[in-house]
Structure formats: C-alpha cells, structure tokens
Amino acid sequence: MAQAKKLTHLDERGAARMVDVAEKAATVREASAECVVRMADETLRAVREGTSKGDALQVARVAGIMAAKRTPELIPLCHPLPISSVTVDFDYMPGGVRILARVRVTAQTGVEMEALTAAAVAGLTLIDMTKSVERGVSLESVRLLEKSGGRSGTWKRKE
C-alpha cells in the first residue's frame, strides 16, 4: 500500500501551522485556475452588452487581480508572495461565463491559492454585477487547472 501524504499545514500534534519554506529555493512558479458563472441567456446578453452595471467583466477582472494579491489576508496560512503577474480572462459559453485566472511568481512557494482566489473573487464580482438582472446567478467548478515550478514540478488536471 502506498504511503499516505500528510497535510502540510498541520504539525505532528494536529495543530495548524504555516509551512516553513526557508530552505526551499526561490523558483518561477505558475498556476492557473478556473470557475464558471452560470446565468440565464438574458443575463448573459446584459453582460455582453454592458447593460447590467456597466462593463461587468472589467470590474470582475480588476477584482480578481486584487484578490490574488490579497490571498494571505483571506486564507489564514498562505504566505505573502511578491506576485509577478496576474491575468483574468473570460470566455462566453452557453449558459454562462468561464473565468480563467493565471498567476506567476518567483518565490519559495507556489501560487495555487492565489489563482483559485482570483478566479473565485472574479466570479463573485460578476454575480454582484449581474444580480440586478438575475438573482439566481451561481458560481460553479472553482478548480485548479495547472501548476508548475518548485520541487513537485508540473501538475495538470486530467479531464
């Protein structure tokens, strides 16, 4: 039987701890994450035409970028990181909008949580921007797609 991996944010007694990355090398690390904002066709049309509360996607983009930079304030054990870049992109799809966030850093730990936070907050912002048109807009499938760099190398989600 394969040895089970341990939760790195818990010490040997099970107490929460920030992972010590002092001995790790600073390398280029990247992560991408996505989420889907589900909405009715009428709401999607309002987003495309900018008739909800202005350009909803631009507001959501800025919110996602800001959220990535503030991840350690939101997720208790995340390290503050000198983020090099954050991009938040949108794809229209039947029944909603797919949000893709990419984050890059040169540091001793990865940016998976920053990418996930950027995608989720951009999605929540899009919900806020469209709630006057539709109350039932929902956020789905917040998930990591890929990460690279560091000792564990590259990981990609398999469909």
N, C-alpha and C positions, 0 to 999 in steps of 0.2 A: 504494500500500500504506500502511496506517495505521502511524503511528509506534508502536513497541513501548514499553510502560510499563516503567520501571525499578524494581528492588527498592529501596525507600527505606531499608532497613536495611543497605545496602552502600554504601561510598564509591566514588569513581572507580577505586580500585585493587582493589576487591572485598573490602575489609576490613569486618568487622562494625562498626556504629556505631549509637548511639542517635540517632534523628531529632531535629534541633533544632527545637523548637516555639516558641522565644522570640518570634518575630514573628507568631505566629498569635493571633487573638482568642479569648478565652475565651467560648464559647457553650454553650448547653444541647445536650448530645449524649446520645442514647439508642441502645441496641442490644438486640436480642432474639436468643436462640439456643435450640436445642432438641437433645435427644437422645432416644433410645428405649432402654429397658432391656427386653430380651426375656427371657421366663421362661415356664415351664410353668404351666398353669392352677392346679395345686396350690399353686405358689409364689405366684402372683397372689392366690389366696384367702387364703394366710397373711398377705400384705401388707395386704389389705383388712381382715382380722380382727385384725391386730396380734399374730399368734401366732408370728412369726419371732423377733425380739429386741425386742419392744415396738413402738412406733409408728415403723416404719421410715421413713415419709415425712417425719415431723417431724425426725428426725435428719438425713436427706438434705437437707432444706430448710436447716437451720442450716449444714450442711457447705458447701452451695452458696453461701450468703451469705458465709461466712467465706472461701471460696476466691476469690470475686470481689474481696474487699478485699486479698487477698494475691497477686494475679496478678503484680505486678512481682517478687516473690520466686521465682516459678516460671518465668516467661517472661523470659529474660535482658534483652531490650532494651525491655520495656514501661516506660512512665513511671508512677511512683506518682501516683495520682489521688485527689482528695477526693470519693469516691463519695457521691452524694446519696441514692440508694436502690437496693436490690436486691430483686427478688421472684423466688421459685422456686415454680412451680406444677406440679401433677401431674394427668394425665388417664389414667384406666384405659382400656385399649384391648385388643382381642383379642390375646393373646399377650404382654402386657407393659404398661409404663407409659411414657407420653410425659412428658418433663420440659421445661418452658419457663422459661427464665431471662430476666429483663429487668433492665437496669442503666441508671442515669441519672446524669449528672454535668454540672457546669458547669466546663468546663476548655478547654485549648488542644488537646487531642487526644481521640480517641474511646474508647469503652468496648467495642468489639467483642470484644477478647480477654478482658475481664472477664466478659462474658455467656457466651462459649464455655467459659471455665474454670468458671464457676458451674454450667452445665448438666452438663459432664463430671464434675466432682467430686461433684455430687449423684447422678449416675448410678453412679459408682464406689462411693459410700457405700451406695446401695441394693443394689448387688451384695454388698458386705460384710455388710449387714444380713440378706441372704437366703441366703448361701452355706451355712448350716447346713441349709437345706431343699433347696437345689439347687445343685450345683457348676457347672452349665453356663449360668448366667445370663450374658448378654452385653450389651455396650454397643454401640449402632449409631447411625449417622447424626448424629454431632455436627456441627452446622452452623449458620452464621449465617442468620437469617431476615430481619432488617431492621436498618438503622442510619439514624440521622438526625442532622442538625446538622453544623456545620463547613462548610468550603469546598466539599466534594464533595456536600453536600446529602443527600437521601434515597436509599437503595437498598433494594429489596425483592427477595427471592428469587422467581423465577418457577418455578412447578411445571412 
